[in-house]
Amino acid sequence: MCAFIVTQTDFTKGISTCTMDGVCMMVDPQLRVFDSTHNIPSFDTYTASTSLDFVVDYWPAGTVFVSVVDPGVGTSRRGCVAKLKNGSYVVTPDNGTLTHMLLHPGIAQVRQIDEAYNRLPGSEGVNIFHGRDVFAYTAARLAAGVISYEEVGPAYPVEEIVRHPLPCPAAEADGAITGMVASADTHFGLVCSNIPMDWFAEQGFAYGDVLEVSITGGGREVYRGDVPYVSSFGAVAVGEPLLMNSEVRTIQIAVNQENMTDKYKIGCGPDWRITLRRQAARG
């Protein structure tokens, strides 16, 4: 029985993603191919990593994820297949996209794709669409059982996987909590930190607290305000900010029925920081 294939790219959904789906069907018409997202910002391998982190827990073991955000296409960067510790696989360029997978669920093994064996016949000499010619083709062969994982290509040390730096959340001496802006949704404007909600509670914070929130990025502060920690959007008036637990069990800030990301031009990643401070601790 064929595993599922789940794809994400920075292409937008269109003819390029359609050809990737078609390659999978050519390998085995019984394969089931699903879209995750094709709206990752162009060349943004950090967001590719967070996007994988969001979905891998919610698909059965054995699912083959294909991630194609590949600013180095055609260069010496490795194309690889990572075998996750939950039994699934990620087919991707090794360019930072696997960062979150190293933390959870963990990577058991990684193999470089042998393009002499795992490349769409007839695509030789074309070096700008490995999403179609290498990644989709290899993923389909693996999912359909045409090749074993060992036949992907040679293994290399997991420690060599390219990763983005991920600053850890911390409790400061003055009582402030600091973390990274892990994601900044562009549709609803949700701004999600990497501060675990359970750890946040262990620091003594509870619903009803009002915290001073500061968000900085690019060397400047883009937001500062007093924000209540509540259970959901409806606990504050329309247009008011709130802190809440995100669906990935971290602390998140938003504005009820407004797009906070757009309003304050908030980005995400290692250079974006969020600080939460009790009002009582302010000087």
C-alpha positions as CSV (number, residue, x, y, z in Angstrom):
1,M,0.0,0.0,0.0
2,C,1.4,3.4,-1.0
3,A,2.2,6.0,1.6
4,F,0.8,9.6,1.4
5,I,2.9,12.3,-0.2
6,V,2.4,15.8,1.2
7,T,4.0,18.8,-0.6
8,Q,5.0,22.3,0.3
9,T,6.8,24.9,-1.9
10,D,7.4,28.6,-2.4
11,F,6.1,28.4,-6.0
12,T,2.4,29.3,-5.3
13,K,-0.1,26.7,-6.5
14,G,0.1,26.5,-10.3
15,I,1.7,24.7,-13.2
16,S,4.9,24.0,-11.3
17,T,3.2,22.2,-8.5
18,C,0.9,20.5,-11.1
19,T,3.9,19.0,-12.8
20,M,5.3,17.7,-9.5
21,D,2.0,16.0,-8.9
22,G,2.0,14.6,-12.4
23,V,5.5,13.1,-11.9
24,C,4.2,11.3,-8.8
25,M,1.3,9.9,-10.8
26,M,3.7,8.8,-13.5
27,V,5.6,6.8,-11.0
28,D,2.5,5.2,-9.6
29,P,-1.1,6.3,-10.4
30,Q,-2.3,4.9,-7.0
31,L,-0.2,7.4,-5.0
32,R,-2.2,9.9,-3.0
33,V,-0.6,13.4,-3.2
34,F,-1.8,16.2,-1.0
35,D,-0.9,19.9,-0.7
36,S,0.3,21.4,2.5
37,T,1.1,25.0,1.4
38,H,2.6,26.5,-1.7
39,N,2.6,30.0,-0.2
40,I,5.9,29.9,1.7
41,P,7.7,33.3,1.1
42,S,10.2,33.0,-1.8
43,F,13.5,31.5,-0.7
44,D,12.5,31.4,3.0
45,T,14.0,28.2,4.2
46,Y,13.3,29.1,7.8
47,T,9.5,29.3,7.1
48,A,9.8,26.0,5.2
49,S,11.2,24.5,8.4
50,T,8.4,25.9,10.6
51,S,5.8,24.8,8.1
52,L,7.0,21.2,8.3
53,D,7.0,21.5,12.1
54,F,3.3,22.5,12.0
55,V,2.1,19.4,10.1
56,V,4.3,16.4,10.6
57,D,2.6,15.2,13.8
58,Y,-0.8,15.1,12.1
59,W,0.0,12.6,9.3
60,P,0.4,8.8,9.7
61,A,3.9,7.2,10.1
62,G,5.3,6.5,6.7
63,T,4.1,9.8,5.1
64,V,6.6,11.3,2.6
65,F,6.8,15.1,2.9
66,V,8.3,17.0,0.0
67,S,9.6,20.5,0.7
68,V,11.0,22.6,-2.1
69,V,12.2,26.0,-1.1
70,D,15.5,25.9,-2.9
71,P,17.4,29.2,-3.5
72,G,20.5,27.1,-4.2
73,V,19.0,24.9,-6.8
74,G,21.7,23.6,-9.2
75,T,24.5,24.3,-6.8
76,S,26.5,22.0,-4.6
77,R,23.9,22.0,-1.8
78,R,22.7,18.5,-1.0
79,G,19.4,17.1,-2.0
80,C,18.4,14.6,0.7
81,V,15.8,12.4,2.3
82,A,15.6,12.6,6.1
83,K,14.1,9.6,7.9
84,L,12.3,11.0,10.9
85,K,12.1,9.3,14.3
86,N,8.3,9.1,13.9
87,G,8.6,6.9,10.8
88,S,7.9,9.5,8.2
89,Y,10.3,11.0,5.6
90,V,11.2,14.5,4.4
91,V,12.6,15.0,0.8
92,T,14.2,18.4,0.5
93,P,17.3,20.4,-0.2
94,D,19.5,20.4,2.9
95,N,19.5,24.1,3.4
96,G,18.0,24.8,6.8
97,T,14.6,23.3,6.0
98,L,15.2,20.4,8.4
99,T,16.0,22.6,11.4
100,H,12.8,22.0,13.4
101,M,12.8,18.3,12.4
102,L,16.1,17.9,14.2
103,L,14.3,19.0,17.4
104,H,11.0,17.3,16.9
105,P,10.3,14.5,16.1
106,G,14.0,14.1,15.5
107,I,16.0,12.7,12.5
108,A,17.1,9.1,12.7
109,Q,19.1,9.2,9.5
110,V,19.7,11.3,6.4
111,R,20.7,10.2,2.9
112,Q,21.9,12.3,-0.1
113,I,19.9,11.7,-3.2
114,D,21.9,9.9,-5.8
115,E,20.8,11.7,-9.0
116,A,22.4,9.2,-11.2
117,Y,19.7,6.7,-10.1
118,N,16.9,9.0,-8.7
119,R,16.2,11.5,-11.3
120,L,13.3,11.8,-13.8
121,P,14.5,10.3,-17.1
122,G,14.8,12.9,-19.8
123,S,15.5,15.8,-17.3
124,E,19.3,15.5,-17.5
125,G,21.0,18.8,-18.1
126,V,18.1,20.8,-16.6
127,N,19.3,22.3,-13.3
128,I,16.6,24.7,-12.2
129,F,13.6,22.5,-11.3
130,H,14.8,19.8,-8.9
131,G,11.4,20.0,-7.3
132,R,10.0,18.1,-10.3
133,D,13.0,16.2,-11.6
134,V,14.6,15.0,-8.3
135,F,12.5,15.6,-5.2
136,A,9.0,14.7,-6.4
137,Y,10.4,11.8,-8.5
138,T,12.5,10.4,-5.5
139,A,9.6,10.9,-3.1
140,A,7.2,9.0,-5.4
141,R,9.6,6.1,-5.9
142,L,10.1,5.9,-2.1
143,A,6.4,6.1,-1.3
144,A,5.4,3.6,-3.9
145,G,8.1,1.1,-2.8
146,V,10.0,1.3,-6.1
147,I,13.1,2.0,-4.1
148,S,14.0,1.3,-0.5
149,Y,15.3,4.1,1.8
150,E,18.8,2.7,1.4
151,E,18.5,3.1,-2.4
152,V,17.9,6.9,-2.1
153,G,21.7,7.3,-1.9
154,P,24.6,7.4,0.5
155,A,24.0,8.2,4.2
156,Y,25.8,11.2,5.8
157,P,26.0,12.3,9.5
158,V,22.9,13.9,10.9
159,E,25.2,16.4,12.6
160,E,26.1,17.8,9.1
161,I,22.5,18.8,8.4
162,V,22.3,22.6,7.8
163,R,20.3,24.3,10.5
164,H,19.1,27.8,11.4
165,P,20.0,29.1,14.8
166,L,17.0,28.9,17.2
167,P,17.4,31.0,20.3
168,C,15.8,29.4,23.3
169,P,13.2,31.1,25.5
170,A,14.6,32.3,28.8
171,A,13.6,33.8,32.1
172,E,15.6,36.9,32.8
173,A,16.8,38.1,36.2
174,D,14.3,41.0,36.3
175,G,11.4,38.6,35.8
176,A,10.9,39.1,32.1
177,I,10.4,36.2,29.7
178,T,12.1,36.4,26.3
179,G,11.7,34.3,23.2
180,M,11.9,34.2,19.5
181,V,9.0,35.1,17.1
182,A,8.7,31.6,15.6
183,S,6.1,32.5,13.0
184,A,4.1,35.5,11.8
185,D,0.9,34.5,10.0
186,T,0.0,36.7,7.0
187,H,-3.7,35.7,6.7
188,F,-5.0,36.3,10.2
189,G,-1.9,38.1,11.6
190,L,-1.2,35.7,14.4
191,V,2.3,36.2,15.9
192,C,3.6,33.0,17.5
193,S,6.5,32.8,19.9
194,N,8.6,29.7,20.8
195,I,7.8,30.1,24.5
196,P,6.1,26.9,25.6
197,M,2.7,27.5,27.3
198,D,3.5,24.9,30.0
199,W,6.8,26.5,30.8
200,F,5.2,29.9,30.8
201,A,2.7,28.7,33.4
202,E,5.6,27.3,35.5
203,Q,7.0,30.8,35.6
204,G,3.9,31.8,37.5
205,F,1.8,33.4,34.7
206,A,-1.9,32.7,34.5
207,Y,-5.0,33.9,32.6
208,G,-6.0,37.4,33.7
209,D,-2.4,38.6,33.9
210,V,-1.6,41.8,31.9
211,L,1.9,41.9,30.5
212,E,4.0,44.5,28.8
213,V,4.9,43.0,25.4
214,S,7.8,44.2,23.3
215,I,8.6,42.8,19.8
216,T,11.8,43.7,18.1
217,G,13.3,42.8,14.7
218,G,15.9,44.3,12.4
219,G,17.4,46.2,15.2
220,R,14.3,48.1,16.2
221,E,11.2,47.8,18.3
222,V,8.1,47.4,16.2
223,Y,5.5,46.9,18.9
224,R,5.1,47.7,22.6
225,G,1.9,47.4,24.6
226,D,0.1,46.1,27.7
227,V,-1.7,42.9,26.7
228,P,-3.9,40.6,28.7
229,Y,-3.3,36.8,28.8
230,V,-6.6,35.2,28.0
231,S,-8.1,32.0,26.7
232,S,-9.2,33.2,23.2
233,F,-10.0,36.1,20.9
234,G,-13.5,36.8,22.3
235,A,-12.1,37.7,25.7
236,V,-11.1,41.1,24.4
237,A,-13.0,43.7,22.3
238,V,-12.5,43.8,18.5
239,G,-9.3,45.7,17.7
240,E,-7.7,44.9,21.1
241,P,-4.5,42.8,21.5
242,L,-4.4,39.6,23.4
243,L,-1.9,36.9,24.5
244,M,-3.1,33.3,24.3
245,N,-2.0,29.7,23.9
246,S,-1.4,28.8,20.2
247,E,-2.4,25.5,18.6
248,V,1.2,24.4,18.8
249,R,1.2,25.0,22.6
250,T,3.2,28.1,22.7
251,I,2.4,31.7,23.7
252,Q,0.9,33.8,20.8
253,I,-0.1,37.4,20.4
254,A,-2.8,38.7,18.1
255,V,-5.3,41.5,17.7
256,N,-8.9,40.5,17.7
257,Q,-10.2,40.6,14.1
258,E,-7.3,42.6,12.9
259,N,-4.0,41.6,11.2
260,M,-1.2,42.3,13.7
261,T,1.5,41.0,11.3
262,D,0.6,43.5,8.7
263,K,-0.3,46.4,11.0
264,Y,3.1,46.3,12.8
265,K,5.2,44.8,9.9
266,I,6.2,41.9,12.1
267,G,8.5,39.2,10.7
268,C,9.8,35.9,12.2
269,G,12.9,33.9,12.7
270,P,16.1,34.1,14.8
271,D,16.4,37.9,14.5
272,W,12.9,38.6,15.8
273,R,12.5,38.6,19.6
274,I,9.5,39.0,21.9
275,T,9.8,40.0,25.6
276,L,6.9,39.6,28.1
277,R,7.1,41.5,31.4
278,R,4.7,41.7,34.3
279,Q,3.4,45.2,34.7
280,A,4.4,45.1,38.4
281,A,8.0,44.7,37.4
282,R,8.2,47.9,35.3
283,G,10.2,50.7,36.7
